[in-house]
Amino acid sequence: MTAVDDKAGETGIDMAEAVDAVADLPADACVAPVVAGRDATTREVCRGVGRLLRAMSFAIITELVLPNGRRADVVGLSPSGDIWIVEVKSCLDDLRVDVKWPEYRDYSDALFFAVSPEFPHQVLPEDTGLILADRYGAEIVREAPQTRLPAARRKAMTLRFARAAAFSLQLLADPGLENS
């Protein structure tokens, strides 16, 4: 169960309906389901990363579709406007078959991998940050190299982030909205 599921239980929102509604949005809506359909390890690592970033005052979105069509697992927006992308890996096979993660660098100030504590993290690229996470929290064990986004790209990413968050909130408040 994710932190979003916990909150949904308190509000009476049917998360399955909300996730289905988000999945049916047009591609330009820039939002995807909140780690729905992912394996348990991925969901737990995403939850821990979300808790860490929130504790650092970041706003977060999961599964944000980037301008290049790739989907970032977790994107964090700091109070100062920094954009972090966190790529979650659940197992070695997940890392081995993934050739898209270097493309995330063009859309973030910092790129991290997040894995469970059991993951053999020495195989992860050293030119990225490293977060160890479980369902209860996370810890940054290696800082990511900082590269500043150009102003125009930062503005575009911030707008994409805001629109995705707004679409998600709309669908939680009114799951039937996608049919109108």
GINORPE-V855384 format. One record per backbone hydrogen bond with DSSP energy under -0.5 kcal/mol. CO is the residue of the C=O (numbers start at 1). NH is the residue of the N-H. Records with the same first field share a line. If there is no record, write none. Layout:
BEGIN
CO = NH + NH
END
This chain:
BEGIN
2 = 6
3 = 7
4 = 8
5 = 9
6 = 10
7 = 11
8 = 12 + 13
13 = 15
14 = 18
15 = 19
16 = 20
17 = 21
18 = 22
19 = 23
20 = 24
22 = 25
26 = 29
27 = 30
33 = 35
35 = 38
39 = 43
40 = 44
41 = 45
42 = 46
43 = 47
44 = 48
45 = 49
46 = 50
47 = 51
48 = 52
49 = 53
50 = 54
51 = 55
52 = 56
53 = 58
54 = 57
59 = 77
61 = 75
62 = 32
64 = 72
66 = 69
70 = 66 + 72
72 = 64
73 = 63
74 = 86
75 = 61
76 = 78 + 84
77 = 59
78 = 81
82 = 78 + 84
83 = 109 + 110
84 = 76
85 = 87 + 112
86 = 74 + 88
87 = 114
91 = 95
92 = 96
93 = 97
94 = 98
95 = 98
97 = 99
100 = 103
101 = 104
102 = 105
103 = 106
104 = 107
105 = 108
109 = 147
110 = 85
111 = 129
112 = 87
113 = 131
114 = 89
115 = 133
116 = 119
119 = 121
120 = 123
121 = 124
125 = 128
129 = 113
130 = 141 + 142
131 = 115
132 = 139
134 = 137
137 = 134
139 = 132 + 141
142 = 130
150 = 154
151 = 155
152 = 156
153 = 157
154 = 158
155 = 159
156 = 160
157 = 161
158 = 162
159 = 163
160 = 164
161 = 165
162 = 166
163 = 167
164 = 168
165 = 169
166 = 170
167 = 171
168 = 172
169 = 173
170 = 174
174 = 177
175 = 178
176 = 179
177 = 180
END
